[in-house]
Amino acid sequence: MPDILRIPTGTIDENCYLVYHDENLLIIDPGTDSLNIIQSIKNLAKVPVAILLTHTHYDHIGAVEELRHIYQIPVYVSPLEQEWLGNPIHNLSGLSRHDDIADIVVAPAEFEFEMKEYQLGGMNFRVVPTPGHSIGSVSFIFDTFVLTGDALFKGSVGRSDLYTGNHEQLIHSIQTQLFILPDDLVAYPGHREPTTIGYEKATNPFFN
């Protein structure tokens, strides 16, 4: 079974995750703080094999280029947000309210997700669509946990007032793709602390 390490990054505490097993490691949503991520990889003594993106908002992709270059590994993204990687307006880094950060321009991802089972570095997971926060948002389901990006949080759900956001679509995504999972499955969100599917079904105010 793979293990997981949560690394809060940046000024809004975006969660980068390292999922690892045996010799290899997957980097999920490297938002920023590349030096911290690199040191964590060194501490784990695993070999990175890919960067996986739940979606392409600036706070989830800021360290992609540096890590991709250092480790010479491919990036995976939803085809619906491939163009956003190189578009600061769509990835939100270029908006006027973010004048305090540089525009983020990331080269195209090498691979575009299909909604199917994957095996990378000896680790198996399933990609499912969870749009609503953004049109190309996806979640990654492993045997004992799920990475929900900015769809489902502990006690909340993602914003739906951003480009291509849709609240009704988001609620539908969570109910049909995430709340069908086992209650004891741990959910690791893009912000905030981990939770479980069962806890959110029972207590999340957006569903109760």
N, C-alpha and C positions, 0 to 999 in steps of 0.2 A: 504494500500500500504506500502511495506517495505521502510525504509530509509536506507541510506548508509553513512558510515564514512570512509574517506581515511586516512591511516596512513603511510607516507613514512618511510621506514626502511633501515638501513644499509648504507654502504658507496656509493652505487650506486642508492640510493633512490628507492628501490623496493616498490611498493604500496601494503600494506596489506589493506584489506577492512573488515569492520564489517557491515554486512547487518542485520537489526533488525526490529522487528515488535511486538507489544504487549509485551509479556514477554520474547521472545526468540531472539536468535542471532546466526548468522552464521559467522565463521571466514574463510576468503578466503586468501590464499597465505601468511601465516605468515613467512616472510623472516628472520627476526631477531628482535632484540629489544623487547624481550618478556615482559620486565617490562613495557614498554610504551604501548604495546598492552593490558596487564593485567589492567593497570590503566585506559585505555580508556573503557574497559569493565565494570570496577567498576563505572566509571562516567555515563555510560549509564544505569546501574542497570538492565541489562538483563541477561538471563541465556544462555550461549553458548550450542548449541546442536550438532554441527558438525564442522569439518575443511574440506573445499573444496579446491582442488588444480587444478589450470588451467594447470599446468605442474610441472615437478619436478627438475628444475634447482636449484642449491644451494641457490640462492638469493631469492627463493620463499618458501623454506622449512626449513630454519635454526632454526625456533622456534617451529616447529611442535611437537617434542617430549615433550618439556617442557609444552606446552599448553595442549596437549593431556593428560599428566599425571595430571596436576593441575585440569582440568575440567572433566576428565574421559569421554571423548567424542570420537566418531569414526572419522576416516579420510577417505575421498573419493578421488579416483584418477583414471585416465584412466588405463585400463588393459595393455595398451601398454607401460606404464612407471612405473608400479608397482615395477619392479625389480630395477629401477633406484634409488628408495628411499634409498636402502641399498648399492648402488654402487657408491662410490665417483668419479670414472672416468666418469660414465654416467651422474651423476648429476653435474659434472664439478668441484666440490669442491676439488677433488684429482688431478687436473691437475697441472703441474709444475708452470704455471703462477699464480696459486693461493696458492703458498707456504705461503702466509701471513695469510691464514685462516686454521682452523682445518678441517680435513676430516669430512664431514657430513654423518652420517649413521642413517637412520630413519627406524624403524620397519615397516613391511608391513602394508599397509592400510587395514582397516577392510572391506571396500567396494570398488568395482570397478565400475566405471560409465558405465551405458548403455546410449545410445543417446536417451533420452526420457524425459518426464515431471517428476519432482520430487515435493514432498511436505515434507518439513522438518521444524519443529518448527512453523507450520502454515503458512509457506511461500512457494509460488509456483514459480518454475523456470524450464526452459528447458535447457538441456545440448546438445550442438552441437559440432561436431568435427571441429577444425580449425588448422589442422597440417600444417607444413611448417617451423615454428621456431623449433619445435621438433615434433616427430612423434605422440605423444599422447596429444598434446595441445588441450584443449577444451575451449569453452566459455559458460558463464551462462547468459541466457536471462530471465530477470524479466519483469514485466509489463511496467515499466517506464525507465529501464536502462539495459545495458548489460555489463558484465565484460569480457573483451577481452584478458586478459592475455598478453603475448608478441606477439600476432598476429598483432593487429592494434593499433597504437599509434596516438596521435595528430600530424598530418603532416608527419607521417612516418609509417613504418612497422617493424616487428621484424627481427632480424638477421637470416640468413639462412645458415651461414657458420659453424654452430656447429654440433655436432653428430646428425645424421638423419635429419638435416635441408635440405630444398629444396625450392628455391625461387619461382619457378613456382607453386609448390603445395601451398605455402603460399598465393600467389596472387589469386589463384583459390578458396582457402578456404574463403578468405575475400569477394570475389565477390559473392560466392554462398551461404554463411552462414550468413554474416553480412550485406552486402550491400542490401540484400532483406528486411531488417528490416525498420521500419518507419524512415523517415528522422529526426524526432524530438527526437528519442530515444537517451538518453545520453549514451555514451560509456566511461567506466572506464577502462583504460589500466593498465598493470603491471608496467609501468614507465611513467613519465610525467603527465600532467594535463588531466582532463576529456575533452571530445569533444562530438560531435554528429555524428551520422551516415551520416546525410545530409551534414554536413560540410566536412567530409572526402571524400565523393563521389564527392563533387564539387571542392575541393582544394588539396587533398593529391597528391603530385607529383608523386607517384608511379602509379597513375591511371589517371593522366591528363598530 
